[in-house]
């Protein structure tokens, strides 16, 4: 759901459409995931030890047909997630390059489709290397830790920007400071509970990013 914010500059009517899309998608995902957890845990108490928990839970109350249906749905969901990841992943280096915080080549656009081709190729290559050289759990851990870092920084930036900005014509979340501080505390708690190996690897990539930022 947060991916919709990354390409705001390519959207029509972002002031109106982005808050609606974000709140609607976040609410739907929260309710939908909550229902999945409720049914899965209630159906399969040993869920934590399963390699394919949702499919195994569906197998118990819907049989093999239900398990196949859930698996098919998971494949569609993964495909949708990959589309969003590729869109977001290619736009971040592009935006950094536009702001002169990253090599200029990443802001080069395809003359026909107006897509950041070199940024897309670079992100695809890095993603393939990370995916093929480590285990699935390792890739998930890296992804989650990285995303928590981003959430933490966004919460901190919201406090800074809301105090700094004199503009009033934007979507302003009520109790924004409360949610931002709660988000920072939750992010720190989650980072402290992460595995040391994955945490160190993420910090290495952050340091590489800071070096590039310092250069450009």
N, C-alpha and C positions, 0 to 999 in steps of 0.2 A: 504493500500500500504506500510506503514512503517513496517508492520509485517514481511516483507521479510528479513529485516535486522537482526532480532533477532536470527534466526538460520543460520547465515552466516557460522558458523563453520561446519555445516552439509551439505553445498552446494558444488557442483563441480564447479571449476573455478570461485570462488566468485569475484576476481578482475575484471573479464570481465562481468560476468552474473548479479551481484548485481546492479551495476550502471544502466545497461540496463533495468533490471526489474523494478527498482525504478522509473526511469524517464518515462518509457513507461506507467506503471500503474498509476502514478501520473497524467500524461498528459491526459490519457483516462478518469480517474475519474473526473478531473477538468472540461473537456469538457462535459462529460455525465451529471454531476450534474448541470452544468450551463444550459444545454438544458432543463433538467427537471424543474428547477426553472423558466426559461423563459416561458415555455409552461403552467406550473401550475398556475403561477401568472396571466398570460394573460387570462387564461380560467376561473379561479375562483378568483376574486378579494378579496373575504372574506376568503382567504386561511388560515389566521392566526387563525381563530376561528373554524377551522375544526379539528375533532379528527383523521380523516384519509384523509389528504389533497390530496395526489396523487391519491388515489382511487376516491375521490369525483370529482377531476378535470377530470379524465378519464371518469367518468360516464357522464359528460356533453357532451363530443365530440366523445365518442366511444360507449356510451350506457352501458348496464349491462354486455355485453360480454367483452368489453374493461376493465371495472372495475374489473371483475373476473380475467382477464389476468394480470392486474397490481398487484392484490392481490397475485396471484400465483407466479409472479416474485419476489414480496417482500419476500415471504416465502423462496424461493430459495436463495435470497440475504442474508437473516438473517441466514440461515443454513451455507452459506459460511463464513459469519462473525464469527459465533460461532466456526467453525473449526479453523479459524485463531487465535481467542482469546484463545482457549484452547491450541493451539500450543505455542503461545507467553507466556501465563500465566504460563505454566509449565516449560518453558525454563529459565525464569528470576530467580526464586528461585534456580534452578539447577546451573546456572552460578554463582550466588552469593555464593552458597555453595562450588563450585569448587574453588572460590577465597578465601575461608575461611572467608567469611563475613556473613554467615548464617549457621544454624545447618547442620552438615555433612550428616544427614539422607536424605536431599533433593537432594543430588548428587548420591544417590544409583540408579543404572540402572537395568532394567529388563534384566536377563541374555539372554533371547531369542530375544526380540525386541529392546534392547538397548535404551529404553525410561525411563525417570526419573519418575518412578511410584509414589513414595511418594510425589514428587512435584506436579504431576498431580492430585492426590487425594486431597491434601491440597487445591490447587487452585480451584478445583471443589466444595469442601465443602464451602469455603469462598464465592465463586460466588453464590452458591445456597442460602446461608443465606442472603447475600446482596440483591439478587433478590426477595426472597419470603417475606422478612420482611418490605420492603419499596415499595413505588409506582413506576410505570414505569418512571415517570418524575424525581423522586428522583434518581433512578438508572442511568438514562441518565445524569443528572446533575453531579453526582459523577464521572461518567466515563469521561465526557468532561473536568471537572476541573482537574482531574488526568492527562489526556492526555496533557492538556495545560502546566501543570507543567513539564512533561517529555520533551515536545518540547522546553520549555524555557531552561531547563538544557542542552539539546543536543546542542542548539545554543551557549550557553555559553562555553560548553566543546569544541566545534569546534574551537572557537577563541583560547582557551588555548592550545589545542593539536596541532593546526597548527603552533603556535609560538614555541612550545616545540620540535616538531618532526623534526629530521634531515633527515628522510626518504623521498624520492621523488617518489618512485614507487607505487603510489596509485592514485585513481581517485580524481582529485582536481577540485572542482567547481569554475568556474570563478566568480569573484565578491563575493567570499564566505563571506568575512567580512561584506559586505553590507547586504547580505541576513540574516546573523546571527544576526546582530544588529536590523534589521527590524523585525526579528522573535521574539527577546526578547521584543521589544517595543509592538508588537502586542499581545504577550502572557500576558504581564503585563496589557494592556488595557482590555483584555478579562477577566482576573482574577478579576480586579476591578469592572467589571460589573456583576459578579456572585452573587448569593444569599448568604447571610451571613451564614445560617444554613448549607448548603452543603459545603461551604468553610471551616467552622470550623471542620466539620466531616472529610474532607480530611486532614486538618492540624493535627488532632489527629492521623490518620493513619500514616502520615509522621513522627510524633514524635515517635510512636511505632517502626517504621522502623529504626529510628536513634538510639533508645535504643538497638535494636537487633544488629545493625551495631557496636555500641560501645562495646557490650558484646563479639561479635565474631571477 
